[in-house]
Amino acid sequence: MSITLTVSFHGGSNGLTNLYTAPGNTAVLPTGSGDPALTKAELRGFTLGAGSDSHLYVVNGYKDSSSILQYTPQSGGGYSCGAVWATSHLHHPFDAVWGPGGYLYVSNQDQATDKKIKVTAYDSSGNYVGDFASGFTELRGITWAGDTLWAADEKGGKGKGALISYQYNSDLKKWPVSSTGSIDVTDPVHVLYDGSCYVYIGSEKDNSVLALDTTNLGEAPVTVVTSSSSVPIDATGGLAILTDGGTQYMLVCSRKGNAINQYQLNSSSYPPTVANAGVFQSNLGDNPEFTGVPGIGVFN
């Protein structure tokens, strides 16, 4: 593949506290005077703005400075003018995705003052709108498929993990909304909607990726990348689906392997299949969390 990925890492006191390119290992975010301090950052999900908004939004999950950061693109590439965009009602955030209502939805891993773990929402100016969903056991990744939010509750369901769905309601007075369904999935962490049919689910401890057919919810998720793959995953992290030279690929962060794997993806079949597995980037300097190319393909 000739694509350059952007990657977030575990970070903290001894890890990588910026987004970096792969390959290239070039820092993406500015750290000059006036930019948000990233010294102990734990950067997680990142996304471009909705519609014509070309800013880059980055989750800082560091507990003492839980926030969404906003960066301005430069005409020649890269970003400048970093700012803290939102802090209200954030508790150890993990993932952030734009969705219905034009809101940015954020998954929080820790309990709020009411002892609930929530998905919170923010308008285009970073103002807190409300709690969209709550009551999770161990919330991680989220993704929108049309008007349905799919949330990975790592220890939800029967205690081994669940993928939980919520239907959008434009009446904020009816938030948080109730769940519309729950599917048992072992240890789900990352979830990614491909934009047409499948929600892909990264099972961290099973070292696998599964696919849920959103057009046929009567079928259980099927395994696409198994733990016995020729290029195995060591703790499944972030997912991305990109097309290069007419070929579609799934990129998967191998967290404990400090690598990003690539698998040629055929999503037109049922179930989806992968082939020609390989390592896109190895020997990363920290555990990769999320990966993708802002503005190209899908990732989470």
C-alpha positions as CSV (number, residue, x, y, z in Angstrom):
1,M,0.0,0.0,0.0
2,S,1.2,3.5,-0.8
3,I,-1.1,5.2,1.8
4,T,0.4,7.0,4.9
5,L,-1.7,6.4,8.0
6,T,-2.2,8.6,11.1
7,V,-1.9,6.7,14.4
8,S,-2.7,7.4,18.0
9,F,-0.8,5.6,20.8
10,H,-1.3,4.5,24.4
11,G,0.7,7.5,25.6
12,G,0.9,8.6,29.2
13,S,4.1,9.4,31.1
14,N,6.3,7.0,29.1
15,G,4.5,6.6,25.8
16,L,4.0,8.5,22.6
17,T,1.9,11.6,23.3
18,N,1.2,12.8,19.8
19,L,-0.4,11.4,16.6
20,Y,2.3,10.0,14.3
21,T,2.4,9.0,10.6
22,A,3.1,5.4,9.6
23,P,5.3,5.0,7.8
24,G,7.5,8.0,8.5
25,N,7.0,8.3,12.3
26,T,6.4,12.1,11.9
27,A,4.5,13.9,14.6
28,V,1.2,15.3,13.3
29,L,0.1,17.7,16.0
30,P,1.8,21.0,16.9
31,T,3.1,21.5,20.4
32,G,4.2,25.1,20.3
33,S,3.2,28.0,22.6
34,G,-0.6,28.2,22.8
35,D,-1.2,24.7,21.7
36,P,-2.7,22.1,24.1
37,A,-0.1,20.5,26.4
38,L,0.5,16.9,25.2
39,T,3.2,15.9,27.8
40,K,1.1,13.2,29.4
41,A,-1.6,13.0,26.8
42,E,-3.4,9.7,26.1
43,L,-4.7,10.4,22.6
44,R,-7.4,8.0,21.3
45,G,-10.0,8.5,18.6
46,F,-9.7,11.3,16.0
47,T,-11.9,12.5,13.2
48,L,-12.4,15.4,10.8
49,G,-15.2,17.8,11.3
50,A,-18.7,17.2,9.9
51,G,-19.7,18.6,6.5
52,S,-17.4,21.5,5.4
53,D,-15.6,21.6,8.8
54,S,-12.0,20.6,8.0
55,H,-10.7,20.8,11.6
56,L,-9.2,17.7,13.1
57,Y,-10.8,16.6,16.4
58,V,-8.7,14.4,18.8
59,V,-9.8,12.7,22.0
60,N,-7.4,13.2,24.9
61,G,-8.3,10.4,27.3
62,Y,-5.9,11.4,30.1
63,K,-8.0,11.4,33.2
64,D,-6.7,14.6,34.6
65,S,-7.2,16.5,31.3
66,S,-10.1,14.7,29.6
67,S,-10.9,16.8,26.5
68,I,-11.6,17.0,22.8
69,L,-8.8,18.9,21.0
70,Q,-9.3,20.8,17.8
71,Y,-6.6,21.5,15.2
72,T,-6.7,23.8,12.1
73,P,-5.4,22.4,8.8
74,Q,-2.6,24.2,7.0
75,S,-2.8,24.9,3.3
76,G,0.5,23.1,2.7
77,G,-0.5,20.1,4.8
78,G,-0.4,19.3,8.5
79,Y,-2.1,21.2,11.3
80,S,-1.6,24.3,13.4
81,C,-3.4,26.3,16.0
82,G,-4.4,23.6,18.5
83,A,-7.1,24.4,21.0
84,V,-9.1,22.7,23.8
85,W,-12.5,22.4,22.1
86,A,-14.6,20.6,24.8
87,T,-14.1,19.5,28.4
88,S,-17.6,19.5,29.9
89,H,-19.0,16.1,31.1
90,L,-16.0,14.2,29.7
91,H,-14.8,11.3,31.9
92,H,-11.8,9.4,30.5
93,P,-13.1,9.6,26.9
94,F,-12.2,7.0,24.3
95,D,-13.9,7.5,21.0
96,A,-15.6,10.4,19.1
97,V,-17.8,10.2,16.0
98,W,-20.1,12.7,14.3
99,G,-23.7,11.6,14.0
100,P,-27.3,12.7,13.7
101,G,-28.2,16.2,14.7
102,G,-24.8,17.4,13.6
103,Y,-23.4,16.4,17.0
104,L,-20.1,14.9,18.0
105,Y,-20.8,11.9,20.1
106,V,-18.1,10.8,22.7
107,S,-17.8,7.5,24.6
108,N,-16.6,7.9,28.2
109,Q,-15.0,5.1,30.1
110,D,-15.4,6.4,33.6
111,Q,-18.5,7.1,35.7
112,A,-19.9,10.6,35.9
113,T,-21.2,12.2,39.1
114,D,-24.4,10.2,38.9
115,K,-22.3,7.0,38.8
116,K,-23.2,6.2,35.2
117,I,-20.9,5.6,32.2
118,K,-22.2,7.6,29.2
119,V,-22.1,8.6,25.5
120,T,-22.1,12.4,25.6
121,A,-22.9,14.8,22.7
122,Y,-21.5,18.2,21.6
123,D,-22.6,20.8,19.1
124,S,-20.4,22.2,16.4
125,S,-19.0,24.8,18.8
126,G,-18.0,22.2,21.4
127,N,-21.0,23.0,23.7
128,Y,-22.3,20.0,25.8
129,V,-25.7,19.0,24.4
130,G,-26.6,16.1,26.7
131,D,-26.2,12.4,27.5
132,F,-27.3,10.4,24.5
133,A,-27.0,7.0,26.2
134,S,-25.9,5.7,29.6
135,G,-25.7,2.7,31.9
136,F,-22.7,0.9,30.4
137,T,-20.4,-1.5,32.2
138,E,-17.2,-0.7,30.3
139,L,-17.8,1.5,27.3
140,R,-15.3,1.7,24.5
141,G,-15.8,2.3,20.8
142,I,-18.9,3.7,19.1
143,T,-20.0,4.0,15.5
144,W,-23.1,5.3,13.7
145,A,-24.8,3.3,11.0
146,G,-27.5,5.6,9.8
147,D,-29.7,6.6,12.7
148,T,-28.4,3.7,14.9
149,L,-25.5,4.0,17.3
150,W,-23.6,0.8,18.0
151,A,-21.6,0.9,21.2
152,A,-19.0,-1.6,22.4
153,D,-19.5,-2.5,26.0
154,E,-16.4,-4.5,26.8
155,K,-17.9,-6.2,29.9
156,G,-21.6,-5.7,29.1
157,G,-24.3,-8.2,28.3
158,K,-23.6,-11.3,30.4
159,G,-20.3,-9.9,31.6
160,K,-18.2,-11.0,28.7
161,G,-19.0,-8.2,26.3
162,A,-21.8,-6.9,24.1
163,L,-22.5,-4.7,21.1
164,I,-25.5,-2.5,22.1
165,S,-27.6,-0.5,19.7
166,Y,-29.5,2.9,20.3
167,Q,-31.8,4.7,17.9
168,Y,-31.4,8.4,17.5
169,N,-34.2,10.7,18.8
170,S,-34.1,14.4,17.9
171,D,-36.0,15.2,21.1
172,L,-33.3,16.0,23.6
173,K,-35.8,15.8,26.4
174,K,-36.0,12.0,25.8
175,W,-32.3,11.6,26.2
176,P,-30.7,9.4,27.3
177,V,-32.4,7.0,25.0
178,S,-33.0,3.3,25.8
179,S,-31.2,0.5,24.1
180,T,-32.9,-1.1,21.1
181,G,-30.9,-4.3,21.3
182,S,-27.8,-6.2,22.6
183,I,-25.7,-8.8,20.9
184,D,-23.2,-10.9,22.8
185,V,-19.6,-10.3,21.5
186,T,-16.5,-11.3,23.5
187,D,-14.5,-8.3,24.7
188,P,-15.5,-5.8,22.0
189,V,-13.3,-2.6,22.0
190,H,-13.4,-1.0,18.5
191,V,-16.4,-0.8,16.2
192,L,-16.5,0.5,12.6
193,Y,-19.4,0.9,10.2
194,D,-18.2,0.5,6.6
195,G,-20.8,2.9,5.3
196,S,-23.0,0.4,3.5
197,C,-23.7,-2.9,5.3
198,Y,-21.3,-4.1,8.0
199,V,-20.3,-3.0,11.5
200,Y,-16.8,-4.5,12.1
201,I,-16.0,-5.3,15.7
202,G,-12.5,-5.7,17.1
203,S,-12.4,-8.3,19.9
204,E,-9.3,-7.4,21.8
205,K,-8.6,-10.5,23.9
206,D,-9.8,-12.9,21.2
207,N,-7.3,-11.2,18.7
208,S,-10.0,-11.2,16.1
209,V,-12.3,-9.0,14.0
210,L,-16.0,-9.8,13.4
211,A,-18.6,-8.4,11.0
212,L,-22.3,-7.7,11.8
213,D,-24.6,-7.5,8.8
214,T,-26.8,-4.5,9.7
215,T,-29.3,-5.5,7.0
216,N,-29.9,-8.8,8.6
217,L,-29.7,-8.5,12.4
218,G,-31.1,-12.0,12.8
219,E,-27.7,-13.3,11.9
220,A,-24.9,-13.4,14.6
221,P,-21.7,-11.6,13.9
222,V,-19.2,-13.7,11.8
223,T,-15.5,-13.8,12.3
224,V,-13.5,-12.1,9.5
225,V,-9.9,-12.1,10.9
226,T,-9.3,-15.0,13.3
227,S,-6.6,-15.5,16.0
228,S,-5.1,-18.2,13.7
229,S,-4.5,-15.8,10.8
230,S,-1.2,-16.1,9.0
231,V,-0.6,-12.6,10.3
232,P,-2.1,-12.7,13.8
233,I,-3.2,-9.8,15.9
234,D,-1.9,-9.4,19.4
235,A,-4.7,-7.5,21.2
236,T,-7.0,-6.0,18.6
237,G,-7.0,-2.2,18.4
238,G,-8.3,0.4,16.0
239,L,-9.7,-0.5,12.6
240,A,-9.6,1.2,9.2
241,I,-11.0,0.4,5.7
242,L,-9.2,2.1,2.8
243,T,-8.9,1.6,-0.9
244,D,-5.5,1.7,-2.7
245,G,-5.1,1.1,-6.4
246,G,-8.6,-0.3,-6.6
247,T,-8.1,-2.8,-3.9
248,Q,-9.9,-2.5,-0.5
249,Y,-7.9,-3.2,2.6
250,M,-8.7,-3.6,6.3
251,L,-6.0,-2.1,8.6
252,V,-5.9,-3.4,12.2
253,C,-3.9,-2.2,15.1
254,S,-2.1,-5.0,16.9
255,R,-1.7,-3.2,20.2
256,K,0.6,-5.5,22.1
257,G,2.5,-6.3,18.9
258,N,3.2,-2.6,18.3
259,A,2.3,-3.1,14.7
260,I,-0.4,-2.4,12.2
261,N,-1.6,-5.4,10.1
262,Q,-3.2,-5.2,6.7
263,Y,-5.7,-7.6,5.1
264,Q,-7.1,-7.5,1.6
265,L,-10.8,-7.2,2.1
266,N,-13.7,-8.5,0.0
267,S,-16.8,-7.0,1.6
268,S,-19.1,-7.8,-1.3
269,S,-19.2,-11.4,-0.3
270,Y,-21.2,-12.8,2.7
271,P,-19.6,-13.2,5.1
272,P,-16.8,-10.8,4.2
273,T,-13.4,-12.4,3.6
274,V,-9.8,-11.3,3.9
275,A,-6.8,-12.5,2.0
276,N,-3.1,-11.6,1.4
277,A,-2.4,-10.7,5.0
278,G,0.7,-8.7,5.7
279,V,2.3,-6.3,8.2
280,F,1.8,-2.6,7.1
281,Q,4.1,-1.2,9.9
282,S,6.0,-3.0,12.6
283,N,8.2,-1.9,15.5
284,L,6.1,1.0,16.4
285,G,7.3,3.0,19.4
286,D,4.2,2.4,21.6
287,N,0.9,0.5,21.6
288,P,-1.2,1.7,18.7
289,E,-4.8,2.6,19.6
290,F,-6.5,4.1,16.5
291,T,-5.4,4.4,12.9
292,G,-6.7,5.9,9.7
293,V,-6.4,8.6,7.1
294,P,-8.5,11.7,8.0
295,G,-10.8,12.4,5.1
296,I,-10.2,9.1,3.3
297,G,-12.0,5.8,3.8
298,V,-13.4,5.0,7.2
299,F,-11.7,4.3,10.5
300,N,-12.3,4.0,14.2
